[in-house]
């Protein structure tokens, strides 16, 4: 081998070794410090005539099967009206969501994805996403909302649940979680008289337990209604009577 070719070979070898020794960027590009973002939801909010078996939520990266601050992904999804716990399946960068007995015909649903969805680097979504759609031809223009307060402290309840039951159909329960400032919001409920109750869901099991403060009242909903609820410790029989 000639001197010039030997020199060229040595230079190339040194460059290759230097490249291997350089730490560079980790596989997959720079480390991400933002939570997973939703890129698409099927069906989208305000859709009508929905016929699919499940709602699918797509993210811009792989999400963890083990969310932050929750036992399972099911705990981070709220379907209203509620009929048992939702079924949530993980598909790497998407979730499929459905009621255990399927979507009922001619019904308006609100699906809330609560804070806690986490990516593989531990970045956590801290906001809720709410989607409303109907398996019928339209979505009623009714709104039931307001604020849930702790009566003793006067502080808004950030771990609260609000339920609304038609007096004529107590098996159908419309539900909403209160946000970080105690606000709750339900839309698309049928017109009628409701028994509404709000409670401090301390153990986050979406049920009122002994010792948990609550408030309940009866209202008539025909369009938009703002209802303030003051939760305090009381006889649980008032939950049933609404008195």
C-alpha positions as a printed Julia matrix, in Angstrom:
243×3 Matrix{Float64}:
   0.0    0.0    0.0
   1.37   3.44  -0.92
   2.1    6.12   1.66
  -0.75   8.37   0.4
  -3.32   5.57   0.52
  -2.12   4.59   4.03
  -2.5    8.17   5.22
  -6.03   8.42   3.76
  -7.0    5.16   5.45
  -5.68   6.41   8.81
  -7.61   9.69   8.52
 -10.86   7.89   7.73
 -10.28   5.5   10.65
  -9.71   8.38  13.08
 -12.85  10.19  11.89
 -14.89   7.02  12.33
 -13.54   6.45  15.83
 -14.22  10.06  16.79
 -17.81   9.75  15.55
 -18.32   6.57  17.6
 -16.86   8.19  20.7
 -19.14  11.27  20.43
 -22.2   10.88  22.69
 -24.48  12.71  20.25
 -28.3   12.66  20.65
 -30.11   9.68  22.16
 -32.06   7.36  19.82
 -35.36   8.9   18.76
 -34.15  12.49  18.89
 -34.02  14.97  21.79
 -35.79  14.1   25.03
 -39.35  15.4   25.15
 -40.61  17.43  28.1
 -44.2   18.05  27.02
 -47.18  15.74  27.7
 -48.82  13.7   24.95
 -51.15  15.72  22.74
 -54.42  14.54  21.22
 -54.25  14.68  17.43
 -57.62  13.21  16.46
 -60.84  11.93  18.05
 -63.4    9.71  16.35
 -66.26  10.58  16.53
 -65.42  14.24  16.89
 -67.34  16.56  19.2
 -70.82  17.65  18.02
 -71.11  14.63  15.72
 -74.63  13.21  15.3
 -75.94   9.92  14.02
 -72.92   8.08  15.46
 -73.0    4.34  14.76
 -69.54   3.08  15.72
 -68.92   0.66  18.59
 -66.23   2.76  20.24
 -64.7    6.19  20.49
 -61.01   6.36  19.51
 -58.58   8.97  20.82
 -55.27   9.34  18.96
 -52.13  10.83  20.55
 -48.95  12.17  18.97
 -46.76   9.63  20.81
 -46.9    6.34  22.69
 -48.7    6.7   26.03
 -48.24   4.63  29.16
 -50.63   1.87  30.19
 -50.06   3.02  33.78
 -51.37   6.59  34.22
 -50.24   8.92  36.97
 -52.36   8.96  40.1
 -54.82   6.32  38.88
 -55.15   2.54  39.12
 -55.94   2.12  35.42
 -56.82   4.06  32.29
 -60.5    3.35  33.06
 -60.2    5.72  36.02
 -59.34   8.61  33.69
 -62.46   8.33  31.52
 -65.95   9.48  32.41
 -68.93   8.64  30.17
 -72.21  10.52  30.66
 -74.85   9.21  30.9
 -73.18   6.55  33.02
 -74.05   2.85  32.98
 -71.3    1.18  34.98
 -67.58   1.73  34.52
 -66.29   2.47  30.99
 -64.14   0.07  29.02
 -60.84   1.6   27.9
 -58.33  -0.32  25.74
 -54.72   0.78  25.18
 -53.23   0.67  21.65
 -49.79   2.29  22.12
 -50.61   5.77  20.78
 -54.41   5.59  20.98
 -57.24   4.64  23.3
 -60.56   3.03  22.43
 -63.44   3.92  24.75
 -66.95   2.49  25.06
 -69.67   1.76  27.64
 -69.76  -1.84  28.8
 -73.12  -2.41  27.11
 -72.48  -0.21  24.1
 -73.85   3.18  23.07
 -77.62   3.5   23.4
 -79.61   4.71  20.37
 -80.93   8.3   20.28
 -78.74   9.37  23.19
 -76.37  12.31  23.63
 -73.07  11.31  25.26
 -70.33  13.37  26.84
 -66.97  11.65  27.24
 -64.41  13.31  29.52
 -60.74  12.32  29.5
 -59.47  13.46  32.88
 -55.92  14.67  33.69
 -53.35  11.9   34.2
 -52.56  10.46  30.77
 -48.78   9.91  30.78
 -46.15   9.23  28.12
 -43.21   6.84  28.47
 -40.96   9.65  29.76
 -43.35  10.52  32.6
 -44.83  13.68  31.08
 -48.39  14.04  32.38
 -51.45  15.68  30.82
 -52.86  18.12  33.37
 -56.0   19.21  31.51
 -59.28  17.51  30.66
 -60.66  16.89  27.18
 -64.44  16.8   26.7
 -66.23  15.41  23.64
 -70.01  15.45  23.13
 -71.76  13.51  20.37
 -75.11  11.86  19.74
 -76.27   8.5   18.45
 -79.46  10.3   17.46
 -80.19  13.01  14.91
 -79.43  16.01  17.13
 -77.92  17.23  20.4
 -80.32  19.04  22.79
 -79.28  22.63  23.48
 -79.57  22.24  27.25
 -76.77  23.14  29.66
 -76.52  22.34  33.36
 -73.45  23.8   35.02
 -72.15  25.71  37.99
 -69.71  25.37  40.86
 -69.39  22.81  43.65
 -68.23  24.34  46.95
 -67.17  22.93  50.29
 -69.75  24.61  52.54
 -67.51  24.7   55.64
 -64.51  26.32  53.99
 -66.14  28.11  51.08
 -63.44  26.65  48.81
 -64.36  25.16  45.4
 -64.13  21.36  45.32
 -61.56  20.12  42.79
 -62.16  16.42  43.5
 -65.93  16.48  43.21
 -68.56  14.64  41.23
 -71.96  15.95  40.16
 -74.8   13.64  39.14
 -78.18  14.46  37.58
 -81.08  11.99  37.42
 -84.39  12.57  35.67
 -87.19  12.17  38.2
 -88.99   9.98  35.66
 -85.92   7.83  34.89
 -83.62   7.46  37.89
 -81.67   4.62  36.2
 -80.08   7.11  33.78
 -77.36   9.11  35.51
 -75.67  12.1   33.88
 -72.29  12.82  35.47
 -69.53  15.42  35.44
 -66.33  15.9   37.38
 -65.55  19.27  38.93
 -62.37  20.89  37.65
 -59.53  22.59  39.54
 -61.77  25.58  40.4
 -64.87  23.54  41.22
 -66.69  24.09  37.93
 -68.83  21.34  36.41
 -70.62  21.27  33.07
 -73.22  18.99  31.44
 -74.77  19.52  28.02
 -77.34  17.77  25.87
 -79.58  16.51  28.7
 -83.27  15.91  27.91
 -85.67  18.56  29.16
 -87.28  17.67  32.48
 -87.09  17.72  36.26
 -83.85  16.42  37.76
 -82.5   15.38  41.11
 -78.98  16.84  41.18
 -76.34  15.99  43.76
 -72.73  17.02  44.1
 -70.24  15.47  46.5
 -66.61  15.56  47.54
 -65.22  12.36  46.04
 -62.3   12.01  48.44
 -61.28   8.49  47.4
 -62.13   9.13  43.72
 -64.33   6.04  43.4
 -67.19   8.01  41.77
 -69.61   7.07  44.51
 -70.73   8.86  47.65
 -69.38   7.18  50.78
 -70.11   7.67  54.48
 -68.54  10.86  55.73
 -68.22  12.52  52.32
 -69.84  15.94  52.12
 -72.6   16.44  49.54
 -75.49  18.62  48.48
 -78.65  17.68  46.58
 -81.59  19.55  45.12
 -84.34  19.32  42.51
 -84.37  21.53  39.45
 -86.22  21.84  36.17
 -83.97  21.98  33.11
 -85.33  23.43  29.87
 -82.4   25.41  28.43
 -79.43  26.78  30.43
 -79.25  26.51  34.2
 -76.46  27.66  36.51
 -76.6   25.73  39.79
 -74.34  26.31  42.77
 -73.92  23.32  45.1
 -72.73  23.54  48.73
 -71.42  20.19  49.96
 -71.52  19.47  53.69
 -71.7   16.39  55.94
 -75.31  15.28  56.41
 -77.74  12.38  56.48
 -77.24  10.34  53.29
 -81.03   9.8   53.04
 -81.22  13.27  51.52
 -79.43  11.93  48.46
 -82.46   9.81  47.64
 -85.18  12.31  48.52
 -83.45  15.48  47.34
 -85.05  17.38  50.24
